[in-house]
Amino acid sequence: MFTGGTNPYNPEMPPEGNIYIKKAIDLGIPKTALSTTKRVFNTSEESKAIREILKEEDTQPKIILITSAFHMKRAKRQFEKNGFFC
């Protein structure tokens, strides 16, 4: 699952999740195995959007959080705040 993060410096660009899905399909991952969230603007919104999608599947979903090393500590904290086990 990718997030629909937007580029604040270039709002005309499609959400990042759409870009990553196209790349994943090019790499051979089936489209049916891929999804993205609605358009979001920060890490807190990303974690809430994913939680909303997964809320009916598990009360405390376990995820593999992938982001840059620079961003990982803050991202992990946001996702855990919204009920994820990272």
PDB file with one MODEL, atoms N, CA, C and O in Angstrom:
MODEL        1
ATOM      1  N   MET A   1       0.846  -1.161   0.000  1.00  0.00           N
ATOM      2  CA  MET A   1       0.000   0.000   0.000  1.00  0.00           C
ATOM      3  C   MET A   1       0.899   1.233   0.000  1.00  0.00           C
ATOM      4  O   MET A   1       1.822   1.352   0.806  1.00  0.00           O
ATOM      5  N   PHE A   2       0.614   2.119  -0.897  1.00  0.00           N
ATOM      6  CA  PHE A   2       1.319   3.385  -0.973  1.00  0.00           C
ATOM      7  C   PHE A   2       0.386   4.493  -0.485  1.00  0.00           C
ATOM      8  O   PHE A   2      -0.834   4.327  -0.464  1.00  0.00           O
ATOM      9  N   THR A   3       0.972   5.615  -0.097  1.00  0.00           N
ATOM     10  CA  THR A   3       0.128   6.723   0.332  1.00  0.00           C
ATOM     11  C   THR A   3       0.012   7.756  -0.776  1.00  0.00           C
ATOM     12  O   THR A   3       0.869   7.860  -1.654  1.00  0.00           O
ATOM     13  N   GLY A   4      -1.057   8.503  -0.709  1.00  0.00           N
ATOM     14  CA  GLY A   4      -1.319   9.527  -1.716  1.00  0.00           C
ATOM     15  C   GLY A   4      -0.672  10.855  -1.366  1.00  0.00           C
ATOM     16  O   GLY A   4      -1.267  11.918  -1.546  1.00  0.00           O
ATOM     17  N   GLY A   5       0.559  10.781  -0.860  1.00  0.00           N
ATOM     18  CA  GLY A   5       1.278  11.997  -0.486  1.00  0.00           C
ATOM     19  C   GLY A   5       1.451  12.929  -1.674  1.00  0.00           C
ATOM     20  O   GLY A   5       1.707  12.494  -2.797  1.00  0.00           O
ATOM     21  N   THR A   6       1.308  14.204  -1.405  1.00  0.00           N
ATOM     22  CA  THR A   6       1.442  15.199  -2.464  1.00  0.00           C
ATOM     23  C   THR A   6       2.727  15.997  -2.274  1.00  0.00           C
ATOM     24  O   THR A   6       3.235  16.131  -1.161  1.00  0.00           O
ATOM     25  N   ASN A   7       3.227  16.508  -3.354  1.00  0.00           N
ATOM     26  CA  ASN A   7       4.437  17.314  -3.335  1.00  0.00           C
ATOM     27  C   ASN A   7       4.038  18.774  -3.122  1.00  0.00           C
ATOM     28  O   ASN A   7       3.440  19.379  -4.012  1.00  0.00           O
ATOM     29  N   PRO A   8       4.357  19.349  -1.962  1.00  0.00           N
ATOM     30  CA  PRO A   8       3.923  20.725  -1.698  1.00  0.00           C
ATOM     31  C   PRO A   8       4.616  21.745  -2.598  1.00  0.00           C
ATOM     32  O   PRO A   8       4.136  22.869  -2.748  1.00  0.00           O
ATOM     33  N   TYR A   9       5.737  21.358  -3.194  1.00  0.00           N
ATOM     34  CA  TYR A   9       6.481  22.278  -4.049  1.00  0.00           C
ATOM     35  C   TYR A   9       6.054  22.194  -5.505  1.00  0.00           C
ATOM     36  O   TYR A   9       6.399  23.055  -6.314  1.00  0.00           O
ATOM     37  N   ASN A  10       5.298  21.147  -5.831  1.00  0.00           N
ATOM     38  CA  ASN A  10       4.834  20.960  -7.196  1.00  0.00           C
ATOM     39  C   ASN A  10       3.439  20.324  -7.156  1.00  0.00           C
ATOM     40  O   ASN A  10       3.301  19.133  -7.431  1.00  0.00           O
ATOM     41  N   PRO A  11       2.407  21.103  -6.816  1.00  0.00           N
ATOM     42  CA  PRO A  11       1.067  20.540  -6.644  1.00  0.00           C
ATOM     43  C   PRO A  11       0.452  19.955  -7.917  1.00  0.00           C
ATOM     44  O   PRO A  11      -0.555  19.251  -7.845  1.00  0.00           O
ATOM     45  N   GLU A  12       1.042  20.235  -9.074  1.00  0.00           N
ATOM     46  CA  GLU A  12       0.519  19.667 -10.321  1.00  0.00           C
ATOM     47  C   GLU A  12       0.909  18.192 -10.486  1.00  0.00           C
ATOM     48  O   GLU A  12       0.302  17.470 -11.277  1.00  0.00           O
ATOM     49  N   MET A  13       1.914  17.758  -9.744  1.00  0.00           N
ATOM     50  CA  MET A  13       2.340  16.356  -9.830  1.00  0.00           C
ATOM     51  C   MET A  13       1.253  15.443  -9.271  1.00  0.00           C
ATOM     52  O   MET A  13       0.531  15.827  -8.350  1.00  0.00           O
ATOM     53  N   PRO A  14       1.136  14.238  -9.823  1.00  0.00           N
ATOM     54  CA  PRO A  14       0.185  13.286  -9.240  1.00  0.00           C
ATOM     55  C   PRO A  14       0.672  12.860  -7.853  1.00  0.00           C
ATOM     56  O   PRO A  14       1.852  13.017  -7.542  1.00  0.00           O
ATOM     57  N   PRO A  15      -0.214  12.327  -7.021  1.00  0.00           N
ATOM     58  CA  PRO A  15       0.208  11.831  -5.705  1.00  0.00           C
ATOM     59  C   PRO A  15       1.322  10.788  -5.852  1.00  0.00           C
ATOM     60  O   PRO A  15       1.355  10.030  -6.821  1.00  0.00           O
ATOM     61  N   GLU A  16       2.227  10.763  -4.878  1.00  0.00           N
ATOM     62  CA  GLU A  16       3.360   9.840  -4.920  1.00  0.00           C
ATOM     63  C   GLU A  16       2.918   8.392  -5.074  1.00  0.00           C
ATOM     64  O   GLU A  16       3.550   7.618  -5.791  1.00  0.00           O
ATOM     65  N   GLY A  17       1.831   8.027  -4.399  1.00  0.00           N
ATOM     66  CA  GLY A  17       1.356   6.650  -4.480  1.00  0.00           C
ATOM     67  C   GLY A  17       1.053   6.225  -5.902  1.00  0.00           C
ATOM     68  O   GLY A  17       1.337   5.088  -6.281  1.00  0.00           O
ATOM     69  N   ASN A  18       0.483   7.114  -6.692  1.00  0.00           N
ATOM     70  CA  ASN A  18       0.182   6.791  -8.093  1.00  0.00           C
ATOM     71  C   ASN A  18       1.470   6.554  -8.884  1.00  0.00           C
ATOM     72  O   ASN A  18       1.535   5.659  -9.727  1.00  0.00           O
ATOM     73  N   ILE A  19       2.482   7.359  -8.606  1.00  0.00           N
ATOM     74  CA  ILE A  19       3.775   7.207  -9.282  1.00  0.00           C
ATOM     75  C   ILE A  19       4.398   5.867  -8.912  1.00  0.00           C
ATOM     76  O   ILE A  19       4.898   5.148  -9.777  1.00  0.00           O
ATOM     77  N   TYR A  20       4.368   5.530  -7.610  1.00  0.00           N
ATOM     78  CA  TYR A  20       4.972   4.275  -7.153  1.00  0.00           C
ATOM     79  C   TYR A  20       4.212   3.055  -7.661  1.00  0.00           C
ATOM     80  O   TYR A  20       4.824   2.027  -7.952  1.00  0.00           O
ATOM     81  N   ILE A  21       2.905   3.150  -7.772  1.00  0.00           N
ATOM     82  CA  ILE A  21       2.135   2.027  -8.304  1.00  0.00           C
ATOM     83  C   ILE A  21       2.526   1.756  -9.756  1.00  0.00           C
ATOM     84  O   ILE A  21       2.703   0.600 -10.142  1.00  0.00           O
ATOM     85  N   LYS A  22       2.662   2.799 -10.554  1.00  0.00           N
ATOM     86  CA  LYS A  22       3.085   2.609 -11.951  1.00  0.00           C
ATOM     87  C   LYS A  22       4.448   1.938 -12.019  1.00  0.00           C
ATOM     88  O   LYS A  22       4.663   1.049 -12.843  1.00  0.00           O
ATOM     89  N   LYS A  23       5.368   2.357 -11.159  1.00  0.00           N
ATOM     90  CA  LYS A  23       6.708   1.759 -11.142  1.00  0.00           C
ATOM     91  C   LYS A  23       6.636   0.297 -10.704  1.00  0.00           C
ATOM     92  O   LYS A  23       7.310  -0.554 -11.286  1.00  0.00           O
ATOM     93  N   ALA A  24       5.837   0.000  -9.698  1.00  0.00           N
ATOM     94  CA  ALA A  24       5.695  -1.379  -9.220  1.00  0.00           C
ATOM     95  C   ALA A  24       5.128  -2.282 -10.317  1.00  0.00           C
ATOM     96  O   ALA A  24       5.580  -3.415 -10.480  1.00  0.00           O
ATOM     97  N   ILE A  25       4.152  -1.793 -11.060  1.00  0.00           N
ATOM     98  CA  ILE A  25       3.575  -2.561 -12.173  1.00  0.00           C
ATOM     99  C   ILE A  25       4.649  -2.805 -13.232  1.00  0.00           C
ATOM    100  O   ILE A  25       4.755  -3.905 -13.775  1.00  0.00           O
ATOM    101  N   ASP A  26       5.452  -1.765 -13.523  1.00  0.00           N
ATOM    102  CA  ASP A  26       6.560  -1.922 -14.477  1.00  0.00           C
ATOM    103  C   ASP A  26       7.547  -2.989 -14.014  1.00  0.00           C
ATOM    104  O   ASP A  26       8.184  -3.644 -14.838  1.00  0.00           O
ATOM    105  N   LEU A  27       7.675  -3.165 -12.703  1.00  0.00           N
ATOM    106  CA  LEU A  27       8.591  -4.166 -12.155  1.00  0.00           C
ATOM    107  C   LEU A  27       7.959  -5.556 -12.059  1.00  0.00           C
ATOM    108  O   LEU A  27       8.602  -6.506 -11.613  1.00  0.00           O
ATOM    109  N   GLY A  28       6.697  -5.670 -12.480  1.00  0.00           N
ATOM    110  CA  GLY A  28       6.051  -6.977 -12.530  1.00  0.00           C
ATOM    111  C   GLY A  28       5.119  -7.306 -11.380  1.00  0.00           C
ATOM    112  O   GLY A  28       4.622  -8.430 -11.306  1.00  0.00           O
ATOM    113  N   ILE A  29       4.866  -6.375 -10.486  1.00  0.00           N
ATOM    114  CA  ILE A  29       3.935  -6.634  -9.388  1.00  0.00           C
ATOM    115  C   ILE A  29       2.514  -6.469  -9.926  1.00  0.00           C
ATOM    116  O   ILE A  29       2.198  -5.453 -10.544  1.00  0.00           O
ATOM    117  N   PRO A  30       1.654  -7.467  -9.693  1.00  0.00           N
ATOM    118  CA  PRO A  30       0.287  -7.381 -10.223  1.00  0.00           C
ATOM    119  C   PRO A  30      -0.469  -6.167  -9.667  1.00  0.00           C
ATOM    120  O   PRO A  30      -0.379  -5.857  -8.479  1.00  0.00           O
ATOM    121  N   LYS A  31      -1.194  -5.507 -10.521  1.00  0.00           N
ATOM    122  CA  LYS A  31      -1.959  -4.321 -10.131  1.00  0.00           C
ATOM    123  C   LYS A  31      -2.928  -4.634  -8.998  1.00  0.00           C
ATOM    124  O   LYS A  31      -3.188  -3.777  -8.154  1.00  0.00           O
ATOM    125  N   THR A  32      -3.459  -5.840  -8.972  1.00  0.00           N
ATOM    126  CA  THR A  32      -4.423  -6.223  -7.936  1.00  0.00           C
ATOM    127  C   THR A  32      -3.780  -6.303  -6.547  1.00  0.00           C
ATOM    128  O   THR A  32      -4.489  -6.306  -5.540  1.00  0.00           O
ATOM    129  N   ALA A  33      -2.448  -6.367  -6.483  1.00  0.00           N
ATOM    130  CA  ALA A  33      -1.750  -6.436  -5.202  1.00  0.00           C
ATOM    131  C   ALA A  33      -1.363  -5.055  -4.679  1.00  0.00           C
ATOM    132  O   ALA A  33      -0.754  -4.942  -3.615  1.00  0.00           O
ATOM    133  N   LEU A  34      -1.715  -4.007  -5.421  1.00  0.00           N
ATOM    134  CA  LEU A  34      -1.286  -2.652  -5.092  1.00  0.00           C
ATOM    135  C   LEU A  34      -2.476  -1.758  -4.794  1.00  0.00           C
ATOM    136  O   LEU A  34      -3.547  -1.908  -5.383  1.00  0.00           O
ATOM    137  N   SER A  35      -2.274  -0.826  -3.873  1.00  0.00           N
ATOM    138  CA  SER A  35      -3.317   0.163  -3.605  1.00  0.00           C
ATOM    139  C   SER A  35      -2.664   1.429  -3.062  1.00  0.00           C
ATOM    140  O   SER A  35      -1.485   1.444  -2.708  1.00  0.00           O
ATOM    141  N   THR A  36      -3.460   2.482  -3.008  1.00  0.00           N
ATOM    142  CA  THR A  36      -2.993   3.752  -2.484  1.00  0.00           C
ATOM    143  C   THR A  36      -4.099   4.397  -1.674  1.00  0.00           C
ATOM    144  O   THR A  36      -5.275   4.072  -1.831  1.00  0.00           O
ATOM    145  N   THR A  37      -3.708   5.308  -0.813  1.00  0.00           N
ATOM    146  CA  THR A  37      -4.686   6.030  -0.008  1.00  0.00           C
ATOM    147  C   THR A  37      -5.228   7.216  -0.796  1.00  0.00           C
ATOM    148  O   THR A  37      -4.811   7.483  -1.923  1.00  0.00           O
ATOM    149  N   LYS A  38      -6.147   7.902  -0.185  1.00  0.00           N
ATOM    150  CA  LYS A  38      -6.601   9.173  -0.748  1.00  0.00           C
ATOM    151  C   LYS A  38      -5.438  10.161  -0.682  1.00  0.00           C
ATOM    152  O   LYS A  38      -4.399   9.861  -0.095  1.00  0.00           O
ATOM    153  N   ARG A  39      -5.607  11.308  -1.269  1.00  0.00           N
ATOM    154  CA  ARG A  39      -4.569  12.352  -1.245  1.00  0.00           C
ATOM    155  C   ARG A  39      -4.354  12.815   0.198  1.00  0.00           C
ATOM    156  O   ARG A  39      -5.305  13.159   0.901  1.00  0.00           O
ATOM    157  N   VAL A  40      -3.095  12.818   0.623  1.00  0.00           N
ATOM    158  CA  VAL A  40      -2.739  13.261   1.978  1.00  0.00           C
ATOM    159  C   VAL A  40      -1.589  14.260   1.888  1.00  0.00           C
ATOM    160  O   VAL A  40      -0.897  14.350   0.874  1.00  0.00           O
ATOM    161  N   PHE A  41      -1.404  15.007   2.975  1.00  0.00           N
ATOM    162  CA  PHE A  41      -0.435  16.102   2.930  1.00  0.00           C
ATOM    163  C   PHE A  41       0.700  16.004   3.934  1.00  0.00           C
ATOM    164  O   PHE A  41       1.634  16.804   3.882  1.00  0.00           O
ATOM    165  N   ASN A  42       0.644  15.031   4.858  1.00  0.00           N
ATOM    166  CA  ASN A  42       1.742  14.860   5.815  1.00  0.00           C
ATOM    167  C   ASN A  42       1.700  13.451   6.397  1.00  0.00           C
ATOM    168  O   ASN A  42       0.790  12.674   6.110  1.00  0.00           O
ATOM    169  N   THR A  43       2.692  13.137   7.212  1.00  0.00           N
ATOM    170  CA  THR A  43       2.823  11.787   7.760  1.00  0.00           C
ATOM    171  C   THR A  43       1.654  11.418   8.663  1.00  0.00           C
ATOM    172  O   THR A  43       1.196  10.275   8.648  1.00  0.00           O
ATOM    173  N   SER A  44       1.175  12.362   9.439  1.00  0.00           N
ATOM    174  CA  SER A  44       0.040  12.088  10.304  1.00  0.00           C
ATOM    175  C   SER A  44      -1.185  11.694   9.475  1.00  0.00           C
ATOM    176  O   SER A  44      -1.875  10.728   9.803  1.00  0.00           O
ATOM    177  N   GLU A  45      -1.452  12.436   8.409  1.00  0.00           N
ATOM    178  CA  GLU A  45      -2.579  12.103   7.530  1.00  0.00           C
ATOM    179  C   GLU A  45      -2.358  10.760   6.841  1.00  0.00           C
ATOM    180  O   GLU A  45      -3.313  10.014   6.624  1.00  0.00           O
ATOM    181  N   GLU A  46      -1.110  10.443   6.493  1.00  0.00           N
ATOM    182  CA  GLU A  46      -0.818   9.146   5.868  1.00  0.00           C
ATOM    183  C   GLU A  46      -1.188   8.010   6.806  1.00  0.00           C
ATOM    184  O   GLU A  46      -1.862   7.061   6.406  1.00  0.00           O
ATOM    185  N   SER A  47      -0.741   8.107   8.065  1.00  0.00           N
ATOM    186  CA  SER A  47      -1.026   7.023   9.009  1.00  0.00           C
ATOM    187  C   SER A  47      -2.525   6.890   9.272  1.00  0.00           C
ATOM    188  O   SER A  47      -3.034   5.777   9.407  1.00  0.00           O
ATOM    189  N   LYS A  48      -3.226   8.007   9.343  1.00  0.00           N
ATOM    190  CA  LYS A  48      -4.680   7.957   9.561  1.00  0.00           C
ATOM    191  C   LYS A  48      -5.406   7.367   8.355  1.00  0.00           C
ATOM    192  O   LYS A  48      -6.368   6.617   8.520  1.00  0.00           O
ATOM    193  N   ALA A  49      -4.958   7.695   7.151  1.00  0.00           N
ATOM    194  CA  ALA A  49      -5.600   7.179   5.939  1.00  0.00           C
ATOM    195  C   ALA A  49      -5.401   5.665   5.821  1.00  0.00           C
ATOM    196  O   ALA A  49      -6.325   4.946   5.440  1.00  0.00           O
ATOM    197  N   ILE A  50      -4.216   5.191   6.142  1.00  0.00           N
ATOM    198  CA  ILE A  50      -3.966   3.743   6.092  1.00  0.00           C
ATOM    199  C   ILE A  50      -4.751   3.038   7.191  1.00  0.00           C
ATOM    200  O   ILE A  50      -5.311   1.965   6.965  1.00  0.00           O
ATOM    201  N   ARG A  51      -4.795   3.626   8.364  1.00  0.00           N
ATOM    202  CA  ARG A  51      -5.551   3.035   9.475  1.00  0.00           C
ATOM    203  C   ARG A  51      -7.027   2.922   9.106  1.00  0.00           C
ATOM    204  O   ARG A  51      -7.668   1.920   9.425  1.00  0.00           O
ATOM    205  N   GLU A  52      -7.561   3.922   8.450  1.00  0.00           N
ATOM    206  CA  GLU A  52      -8.963   3.902   8.032  1.00  0.00           C
ATOM    207  C   GLU A  52      -9.219   2.740   7.064  1.00  0.00           C
ATOM    208  O   GLU A  52     -10.250   2.073   7.150  1.00  0.00           O
ATOM    209  N   ILE A  53      -8.292   2.505   6.159  1.00  0.00           N
ATOM    210  CA  ILE A  53      -8.444   1.406   5.197  1.00  0.00           C
ATOM    211  C   ILE A  53      -8.370   0.055   5.897  1.00  0.00           C
ATOM    212  O   ILE A  53      -9.109  -0.867   5.552  1.00  0.00           O
ATOM    213  N   LEU A  54      -7.486  -0.064   6.872  1.00  0.00           N
ATOM    214  CA  LEU A  54      -7.253  -1.360   7.518  1.00  0.00           C
ATOM    215  C   LEU A  54      -8.070  -1.579   8.785  1.00  0.00           C
ATOM    216  O   LEU A  54      -7.975  -2.645   9.394  1.00  0.00           O
ATOM    217  N   LYS A  55      -8.862  -0.605   9.194  1.00  0.00           N
ATOM    218  CA  LYS A  55      -9.531  -0.691  10.498  1.00  0.00           C
ATOM    219  C   LYS A  55     -10.426  -1.914  10.665  1.00  0.00           C
ATOM    220  O   LYS A  55     -10.556  -2.427  11.776  1.00  0.00           O
ATOM    221  N   GLU A  56     -11.031  -2.383   9.614  1.00  0.00           N
ATOM    222  CA  GLU A  56     -11.940  -3.519   9.738  1.00  0.00           C
ATOM    223  C   GLU A  56     -11.198  -4.852   9.692  1.00  0.00           C
ATOM    224  O   GLU A  56     -11.754  -5.886  10.060  1.00  0.00           O
ATOM    225  N   GLU A  57      -9.950  -4.831   9.241  1.00  0.00           N
ATOM    226  CA  GLU A  57      -9.199  -6.074   9.103  1.00  0.00           C
ATOM    227  C   GLU A  57      -8.525  -6.514  10.394  1.00  0.00           C
ATOM    228  O   GLU A  57      -8.439  -7.712  10.662  1.00  0.00           O
ATOM    229  N   ASP A  58      -8.045  -5.572  11.200  1.00  0.00           N
ATOM    230  CA  ASP A  58      -7.268  -5.920  12.382  1.00  0.00           C
ATOM    231  C   ASP A  58      -7.321  -4.758  13.355  1.00  0.00           C
ATOM    232  O   ASP A  58      -7.298  -3.597  12.947  1.00  0.00           O
ATOM    233  N   THR A  59      -7.392  -5.070  14.639  1.00  0.00           N
ATOM    234  CA  THR A  59      -7.446  -3.994  15.620  1.00  0.00           C
ATOM    235  C   THR A  59      -6.083  -3.343  15.828  1.00  0.00           C
ATOM    236  O   THR A  59      -6.012  -2.150  16.122  1.00  0.00           O
ATOM    237  N   GLN A  60      -5.017  -4.095  15.684  1.00  0.00           N
ATOM    238  CA  GLN A  60      -3.674  -3.523  15.760  1.00  0.00           C
ATOM    239  C   GLN A  60      -2.827  -4.127  14.643  1.00  0.00           C
ATOM    240  O   GLN A  60      -2.059  -5.061  14.871  1.00  0.00           O
ATOM    241  N   PRO A  61      -2.974  -3.586  13.437  1.00  0.00           N
ATOM    242  CA  PRO A  61      -2.265  -4.169  12.303  1.00  0.00           C
ATOM    243  C   PRO A  61      -0.751  -4.027  12.428  1.00  0.00           C
ATOM    244  O   PRO A  61      -0.238  -3.020  12.915  1.00  0.00           O
ATOM    245  N   LYS A  62      -0.055  -5.065  11.974  1.00  0.00           N
ATOM    246  CA  LYS A  62       1.412  -5.037  11.913  1.00  0.00           C
ATOM    247  C   LYS A  62       1.798  -4.644  10.497  1.00  0.00           C
ATOM    248  O   LYS A  62       1.305  -5.215   9.524  1.00  0.00           O
ATOM    249  N   ILE A  63       2.675  -3.675  10.393  1.00  0.00           N
ATOM    250  CA  ILE A  63       3.084  -3.200   9.080  1.00  0.00           C
ATOM    251  C   ILE A  63       4.603  -3.152   8.981  1.00  0.00           C
ATOM    252  O   ILE A  63       5.308  -3.122   9.989  1.00  0.00           O
ATOM    253  N   ILE A  64       5.076  -3.147   7.775  1.00  0.00           N
ATOM    254  CA  ILE A  64       6.475  -2.846   7.499  1.00  0.00           C
ATOM    255  C   ILE A  64       6.463  -1.427   6.949  1.00  0.00           C
ATOM    256  O   ILE A  64       5.964  -1.177   5.851  1.00  0.00           O
ATOM    257  N   LEU A  65       7.008  -0.520   7.710  1.00  0.00           N
ATOM    258  CA  LEU A  65       7.016   0.894   7.343  1.00  0.00           C
ATOM    259  C   LEU A  65       8.286   1.190   6.556  1.00  0.00           C
ATOM    260  O   LEU A  65       9.394   0.962   7.041  1.00  0.00           O
ATOM    261  N   ILE A  66       8.120   1.693   5.350  1.00  0.00           N
ATOM    262  CA  ILE A  66       9.260   2.004   4.499  1.00  0.00           C
ATOM    263  C   ILE A  66       9.275   3.496   4.220  1.00  0.00           C
ATOM    264  O   ILE A  66       8.316   4.057   3.691  1.00  0.00           O
ATOM    265  N   THR A  67      10.382   4.127   4.587  1.00  0.00           N
ATOM    266  CA  THR A  67      10.587   5.547   4.345  1.00  0.00           C
ATOM    267  C   THR A  67      12.081   5.805   4.405  1.00  0.00           C
ATOM    268  O   THR A  67      12.863   4.871   4.583  1.00  0.00           O
ATOM    269  N   SER A  68      12.481   7.035   4.261  1.00  0.00           N
ATOM    270  CA  SER A  68      13.903   7.367   4.330  1.00  0.00           C
ATOM    271  C   SER A  68      14.405   7.251   5.774  1.00  0.00           C
ATOM    272  O   SER A  68      13.621   7.363   6.717  1.00  0.00           O
ATOM    273  N   ALA A  69      15.694   7.028   5.940  1.00  0.00           N
ATOM    274  CA  ALA A  69      16.288   6.945   7.275  1.00  0.00           C
ATOM    275  C   ALA A  69      16.053   8.247   8.038  1.00  0.00           C
ATOM    276  O   ALA A  69      15.779   8.224   9.238  1.00  0.00           O
ATOM    277  N   PHE A  70      16.156   9.358   7.359  1.00  0.00           N
ATOM    278  CA  PHE A  70      15.952  10.670   7.963  1.00  0.00           C
ATOM    279  C   PHE A  70      14.545  10.804   8.556  1.00  0.00           C
ATOM    280  O   PHE A  70      14.358  11.465   9.578  1.00  0.00           O
ATOM    281  N   HIS A  71      13.578  10.186   7.920  1.00  0.00           N
ATOM    282  CA  HIS A  71      12.169  10.351   8.273  1.00  0.00           C
ATOM    283  C   HIS A  71      11.642   9.226   9.162  1.00  0.00           C
ATOM    284  O   HIS A  71      10.554   9.353   9.724  1.00  0.00           O
ATOM    285  N   MET A  72      12.388   8.129   9.302  1.00  0.00           N
ATOM    286  CA  MET A  72      11.868   6.922   9.943  1.00  0.00           C
ATOM    287  C   MET A  72      11.418   7.133  11.389  1.00  0.00           C
ATOM    288  O   MET A  72      10.326   6.692  11.746  1.00  0.00           O
ATOM    289  N   LYS A  73      12.202   7.776  12.215  1.00  0.00           N
ATOM    290  CA  LYS A  73      11.854   7.916  13.632  1.00  0.00           C
ATOM    291  C   LYS A  73      10.515   8.639  13.809  1.00  0.00           C
ATOM    292  O   LYS A  73       9.659   8.204  14.578  1.00  0.00           O
ATOM    293  N   ARG A  74      10.353   9.734  13.094  1.00  0.00           N
ATOM    294  CA  ARG A  74       9.105  10.505  13.189  1.00  0.00           C
ATOM    295  C   ARG A  74       7.937   9.729  12.583  1.00  0.00           C
ATOM    296  O   ARG A  74       6.842   9.720  13.145  1.00  0.00           O
ATOM    297  N   ALA A  75       8.160   9.081  11.447  1.00  0.00           N
ATOM    298  CA  ALA A  75       7.086   8.317  10.797  1.00  0.00           C
ATOM    299  C   ALA A  75       6.631   7.168  11.692  1.00  0.00           C
ATOM    300  O   ALA A  75       5.432   6.942  11.857  1.00  0.00           O
ATOM    301  N   LYS A  76       7.585   6.448  12.265  1.00  0.00           N
ATOM    302  CA  LYS A  76       7.251   5.325  13.146  1.00  0.00           C
ATOM    303  C   LYS A  76       6.402   5.812  14.320  1.00  0.00           C
ATOM    304  O   LYS A  76       5.416   5.172  14.686  1.00  0.00           O
ATOM    305  N   ARG A  77       6.782   6.930  14.900  1.00  0.00           N
ATOM    306  CA  ARG A  77       6.034   7.490  16.021  1.00  0.00           C
ATOM    307  C   ARG A  77       4.590   7.832  15.609  1.00  0.00           C
ATOM    308  O   ARG A  77       3.655   7.557  16.361  1.00  0.00           O
ATOM    309  N   GLN A  78       4.407   8.421  14.438  1.00  0.00           N
ATOM    310  CA  GLN A  78       3.067   8.773  13.956  1.00  0.00           C
ATOM    311  C   GLN A  78       2.216   7.524  13.721  1.00  0.00           C
ATOM    312  O   GLN A  78       1.043   7.492  14.094  1.00  0.00           O
ATOM    313  N   PHE A  79       2.801   6.504  13.108  1.00  0.00           N
ATOM    314  CA  PHE A  79       2.042   5.292  12.828  1.00  0.00           C
ATOM    315  C   PHE A  79       1.674   4.561  14.122  1.00  0.00           C
ATOM    316  O   PHE A  79       0.558   4.061  14.259  1.00  0.00           O
ATOM    317  N   GLU A  80       2.608   4.500  15.061  1.00  0.00           N
ATOM    318  CA  GLU A  80       2.302   3.847  16.336  1.00  0.00           C
ATOM    319  C   GLU A  80       1.219   4.621  17.094  1.00  0.00           C
ATOM    320  O   GLU A  80       0.375   4.016  17.754  1.00  0.00           O
ATOM    321  N   LYS A  81       1.239   5.933  17.003  1.00  0.00           N
ATOM    322  CA  LYS A  81       0.214   6.768  17.637  1.00  0.00           C
ATOM    323  C   LYS A  81      -1.173   6.438  17.094  1.00  0.00           C
ATOM    324  O   LYS A  81      -2.168   6.593  17.801  1.00  0.00           O
ATOM    325  N   ASN A  82      -1.244   5.989  15.853  1.00  0.00           N
ATOM    326  CA  ASN A  82      -2.521   5.653  15.221  1.00  0.00           C
ATOM    327  C   ASN A  82      -2.809   4.157  15.240  1.00  0.00           C
ATOM    328  O   ASN A  82      -3.609   3.667  14.444  1.00  0.00           O
ATOM    329  N   GLY A  83      -2.154   3.425  16.155  1.00  0.00           N
ATOM    330  CA  GLY A  83      -2.526   2.036  16.402  1.00  0.00           C
ATOM    331  C   GLY A  83      -1.787   0.984  15.616  1.00  0.00           C
ATOM    332  O   GLY A  83      -2.202  -0.175  15.611  1.00  0.00           O
ATOM    333  N   PHE A  84      -0.709   1.342  14.952  1.00  0.00           N
ATOM    334  CA  PHE A  84       0.056   0.352  14.199  1.00  0.00           C
ATOM    335  C   PHE A  84       1.195  -0.192  15.034  1.00  0.00           C
ATOM    336  O   PHE A  84       1.748   0.504  15.886  1.00  0.00           O
ATOM    337  N   PHE A  85       1.536  -1.428  14.783  1.00  0.00           N
ATOM    338  CA  PHE A  85       2.725  -2.038  15.358  1.00  0.00           C
ATOM    339  C   PHE A  85       3.753  -2.111  14.253  1.00  0.00           C
ATOM    340  O   PHE A  85       3.616  -2.902  13.320  1.00  0.00           O
ATOM    341  N   CYS A  86       4.787  -1.285  14.354  1.00  0.00           N
ATOM    342  CA  CYS A  86       5.809  -1.202  13.295  1.00  0.00           C
ATOM    343  C   CYS A  86       7.040  -2.007  13.673  1.00  0.00           C
ATOM    344  O   CYS A  86       8.003  -2.057  12.909  1.00  0.00           O
TER     345      CYS A  86
ENDMDL
END
